[in-house]
Amino acid sequence: MINEDYLANIRPTHRQLEWQKMEMYAFIHFGMNTMTDREWGEGHEDPALFNPDSVDVDQWMRALVSAGMTGVILTCKHHDGFCLWPSAYTAHTVASSPWRGGRGDLVREVSEAAARHGLKFGIYLSPWDMTEETYGQGRAYNDFYINQLIELLTHYGPVFSVWLDGACGEGPNGKTQVYDWERIYDTVRALAPEAVISVCGPDVRWCGNEAGSVRTNEWSVVPASLREAERTAKNSQKIDDGEFSRRVASADEDLGSRDALTKYRGPLAWYPAEVNTSTRRGWFHHDAEDTQVRSVDELFSIWLGSVGGNATFLLNVPPNRHGLLAQSDVNVLAQLGEKIAHFRSRRIRALREDIDDGVTLRFEADRRVSAVVLEEDIARGQRIDEAVVTACDETGGEQEIARVRSVGYRRIVTLPSPVTATEIRVKVTRDRQGFYLADVYAIEA
């Protein structure tokens, strides 16, 4: 039996609320793998290989802003270990490369460009380092990692996200490194208290796949054990052969419905989902994929399902070996921004009436409705278990047009075909000790 009071009062922290409001932001995978045309490096690559000749981070930011992005997360170091900043703790960095005469600092360039363009900045620092000799030696490597994390959190301005990948391998001594996650969390909390710690962290949950697929019902109140699900995901961002999906709990379809939680005996947590995918097949840029960029319709569909499905949307946009975004990526980002803006511009003016079990929207005249948007006040928790949406026409006839379970931050209910209505009614049929609908509105066809 679920303790109703406990279930209803699990709520987000301030940092989680602020992160959720960001809705859509970018991943930038760029580094040694860009130069070697690979997805995963092997470590110990010659730093001389890193020499992009036309880096223009302002071009990156302009493209992200055109899509309506609110932030950018940079792969400051991927698994191969090459650092995009001149770290004091290894020679395997941009300082050993010919780029900018060995005086470059791409992390600084990106963080400052993000600020110029009104975007928040986040960091990806791979726990796995194929080059570092202390990897696999326990405390020695954890000290090394924490020192690099401190550099990134103290030299580059405010950080909104620390994105932790769970990939893990053997060190030179043949031993697998055991990461000191709690020490990592404590360091982030001390130096960047408003930053969310994502994926292998306690604040933001991986959606369970890297294809941009979304659940029909996404819940933010889930088993607290999910916060440890990705810590040893060795295949993260590499391959999904089916076994990975089966053994990682984050990939389960139902994580937080009342039925699912009734079967769970442990503590619960506010642990919202982030949907991450790339504009193209790979995470790093490959020339051969320039003609295979996802269509604007596909990306818009992912936006509807993620930002409109109680999650956020982290979209990877990889620069090429010259340090520029390919024109195909730039074009699709601008198209995505236009499509989202057009969707939002079609909000129908209505008179809202709050009733005991929901909300009624009254229009001035018949309107053709293609979608209905529901938003809970998640500062008070996620409380709606089921809601029915009906449309009323001028004759007084009423028809059910949708039935949803989870709502959360935002639920965009797209209709199979537009309906003509003078009223839209949302009736909450099951809740967790009451509900708080912050906004309800309809989108014109």
N, C-alpha and C positions, 0 to 999 in steps of 0.2 A: 504494500500500500504506500502511495506517495504522500509525503507530508506536504499538503497543499500550501501552507504558509511558507515553507522552505522553498518550494518550487517557484512560487510567485515573486519571491523577494531576492532572487539571484540577479544581480544587476551589473552593468559594466562599470569599469573604472573611468575616470576622466580621460585618461589617455586612449582607452578603447573607444569612447564616444567621439573624440576628436578625429581619431583615425577613420572611423566609420563614415564620418561626414566628408572625407576626402573622395570617396566613391571610386574614382578611377585615376590611376597613376602609372608611371612607366618603369620598366626594368630596362637597364642598358647593359647588355653583355658585350664587353669590349676588353681586349687584352692580348696576351700572347697567342691564344687560340685563333684570334682574328688574323694574325699574321701567318700562322701555320696552316690555316684553312681546316681546322679540326674543331670538334665539339669538346673533347677532353684531351688535354695535353698529357705528357708523361713525366713532367718535371725536368729540371736542369736544362731547359732550352736556352740557347745562347741569347743573352739580353740584346745582342746586336741585331737580332731579328725584329725587334720592336722599333720601328722607325716610320710611323705614319706621316705622310708628307703634307697633309692638308687638314689637320684637325680643326674643326670649327664647332665648338660646343654650343655657340649661340644658334647655329643652324639646327642642332638637335632640339634645343629648347623651344625654338619657334615652331617646330613641327609638333612637339608635344602639346604646346599651348593651343595650337590650331585644332587639336582633337578634344580639347576640354580637360586635359590632364591637370592634376593638382600637385603632383610631386614626381620625383624621379629617384630610383634606387640604382646605384652604380656597383658593378662587380669590381670592387677595389682589389680583390685578389680571388682568383678561381682556384680550383684544386691543384693546378700545376705549380702554384706558389709564386708566380710573378706578380709583383706589387706595382700598382699604378701610382704610388706615391713613394717618395724617397725615405723609406723606413730606415730607422737607425739600427734595426735588429737583424738585417740581412742585406747582402749585396745584390740579391736577385730582385732588382727594382729598376724603375725608369732611370735612376741615377747611373746605372751601368750601361744604359742604352745610348745610342747616338741621337735619339729624339730630343729636340730642344738643346742639343749639345750636352746632354746629361744633366741639365738643370731643370727639366720639366717636372711637373706635378699635376697629373691629370685629375686627381681627386680634388685638388684645389680649384682647377679650372672649371670642373663640373659643378662643384658646390657654389662657387661664386656666380656662375652663369645661371644656375637655378634661382638664386636669390634675385638676380637682375630681372628675371622673367616672372617673378612671383610664384615660383614653385618651391615646395619643400624638398629637402634633401635627405636621402636615406643611404645606408651602406649595406653591402653584401660582403662579408668577410668569411671565406670558406674555412671551416675548421680543419679540413684536410689540406695538407701542404706536402706535395710530392717531392719538393726540393729540400725543405728544411731537414737538416741532419738529426735534429732531436725528436723528430716525429716518431712516435712509438715508444718514447722513453718516459712516458707518464708525466711527472711533475715538471721536468725540464721543458717539455714542449708546451705544456699548459702555461708556464711562465712566459714563454715566447709569444704565445697567442694572446694572452692578456696584455702584454706590452704593446703589441700591434693594435689591439682593440683600443687601448688608452690613447695611442697616437691619433687614431681616427676620430675618437670622441672628444678630443680636446683641441685639435688644430684646425677644424674645418667648419666651425659654426654649429648651429642647432641641427639635430638629427631627429627625424620623425619615425624612422624605422631602422631596426637592426635585424637583417634577414639572415637567418642561420640555416644553412643546408645541413642535412644529416649524413652526407656522403662520408664514408670512412674506409680507410685501407691500411695496409701494413707499412710500417716504417722500414728504414734500412736494416734494422735488427730483426726483421721478420715478425715483429709484434704489432698488433693492432693498437692504435692509440685510444685510450679511454679519456674522453673529453670531460673536463670539470664544468659541467653545465651550470651548477649553482654559482660558481665563482664568476662565470661569464655573466649570468643574470645580475649578480650583485654589482659588478662593474658597470653595467649599463644603467642600473637603477641609480647608482651614485653619481655618474657623470652625465647621464641623459635621462632624467626621471620622467620626461613626457614622451619618450620614444617607446613604441610598441616593439616587443621582441617576437618575431614571427617564425612560424613553422616549427623549428626545434626550440620553441620558447613558449612562455605561459600566456601570451596575450592574443595571438592571432593564429588560427588553425588553417593548415593546408586543406584545400577542398577535396583532395584525394586523387587528382589526376592533373596532367599538364596539357590537356587538349582543349581546355576551356569548357568542358562539359559541366553542367550544373545539375543539382538535384531538383526534383519537383518541389520539395519542401525542405528548406534549409533552416536549421535551428541554431540559436546562439547559446542556449542552455543545454549542455551536453555532459556526459560523464567526464569527470576531471582527469581520468586516466588517459584521455586523448592527448593531454599536454605532453605525454611521454612517447606518443606513437611514432614520431618521425626521428627520434634521436639516433637510430641506427639504420636509417634508410639508405643502405649502401648504393642502391641503384637510382637514387634521386637524380633527376635531370640527365639520365643516361639511357635507360631502356626500361620498358614495362613489358615483361614477358608473360604476364598473367599471374605468376607467383607473387610478384611484388604487391599487386592489387589485393590478392587474397589475404596476405598476412598483415597488411597495414590497416588498422581499424578506421582510419580517416576516410577510407574508400567505401565504407559501408553506406548503403543507401539511406537508411533511417537511423539518425543519431540522436534525435531529441524529441520525438513525439511522446505523447503520454504513454502509449503502449510500450515504446522502446524503453523509456525510463522506468516503467513499472518492473521490468525484468532486471534492471540494474540495481545493485545493492550498495555501491560505493557513493562517495561524495560527488556533487555536481559542480560545474563551474560555468561562468560566462566566457565562452571561447568561440568567438565568431569566425566565419570562414572568409578566406581570400581565394579568389579564382585567378590562377596565373596561367598564361599561355603566351605564345609568340606570334608576331605578324607573319611568320614563315615557319617552315618545318623545323629549322634549327634554332638554337638559342644564340649562337654566334653567327656572324654574317658569312655567307658563302656566295660567290658571284653566280653560281649556277642556280641559286634560288631567287634571283632578282625578278624573274618572270613568274614566280610561284607564290607571290605574296597573297595572303588571304584577301578575299573580296570585302568591300565595305558592308555588304549585306550579312556576311558571316560574322564579322566583328560586331556589328550592331546587334545581331542576335545574341551574341555572348554578353554584350552590355545589358540587354534586356533581362537576361537570365541571371546575371550576377548582381549588378547594381539594383536591378529590379527583382532580385530574389534573396534579399537579406544577406548579401555578401559584398565584397569590393572586387574591383577588376584591376589586376596587375598585368599590364600588357608589355611584353618585351619588344623592343625596337632596336636591333643591333646595327651599329655603324660598320662601315666597310674598312678594308685595310688602309684606306687613305685617311680615315678619320671623319668620314661624312656619312650621313644617312642616304641610302639609295633613293633615287627619285620615286621609285615605285612605293617605298614606305612613306615618303613625305606625302605623296598624293593620297594614299588610302587613309592616312591620319586626318588630313584636311576634310576628306569626304565623310569620315566618321563623325568629326565635330559638327559638320553641317547637318548630318542626319539626326544626331542627338538634339541639336538646337531646334530643328524642325519639329521633332516629336514634342519637345517641351512647349513650343509655341502654340500647340493645338489644344492646350488646356481650356476646357469649356467653363465659362463663367456660370456659377450656380449659387443658389441660396442653400446653405447647409443647415439642416435641422438635426440636432442630436436627440435621439430617442433612447429608451432604456436599453434596448438590445442592439443598438447600432447607429447608423447615420442615414439620412435621406438627403439626396441632392436634387433640387428642383431647378429646371432650366426655364428660361424665358419663353422658349418655343421648342418644337421638335428639333432634336439634334441627332446626327448620326454618330454613334459612339463606337470606337474601335478598341478602346482599352479603358480599364479602370485601375486607379492607383490607390493603394492603401498604405498608410504609414503609422506605425505605433510610436508612442513616446517611449523609446527603449530605455531612457533614463529611469523609468519605472519598471523595467523588465520586459520580457517577451511573454505576453499573457494570452494571446489569442490562439486557441487550438483549432478552431474551425469557423469559417465565415461563408455565408451564402450571399451572392450578388444577384439582384433581380433588376429588370428594366420594366418600367411602366409606360404605356403609351397614352395618347390623349383620350382614349375611350375608357381608360381605367383598367385595361387588361395588364396583367403582370406575368412575366416569364422569368424563370431562373436562367441566367446566362453564364454563371460560373460558381464553383464551389472550391474554396481553398482551405488549406490547413494552416501552415505557418504564414505569418506576415512579417513581424520584426521591423527593421529599419525602413524597408520599402518592399512592397510586393506589387509588381506591374502585372496585371491580369490582362493579357492580350486575348481578344475574342476571335474565334475561328472566322467569323464574318461580322461586319458591322451590324448594329441594331439601331432602330429608330426609337427614341425615348424622350419623354418629357420629365421623367424622374429616374434616378438610379438609387436603389436601396441596398445598403450593406447591413446584413443581420448577423451578429456574432452568435453562433449557436453553441459554442463551447469555449470556455475561457478558464483562466487560472486566477481565481479570486478577483474577478473584475477585469476590465480592459481600458486602455487609454489610446484612442485613435487621434494622433496628432494632426493628420490630414487625410482627406479623401477627395479625389477629383477624377474627372473623366477626360478622356482624350478624344478629340473629334476625328472622324475618319477622313 
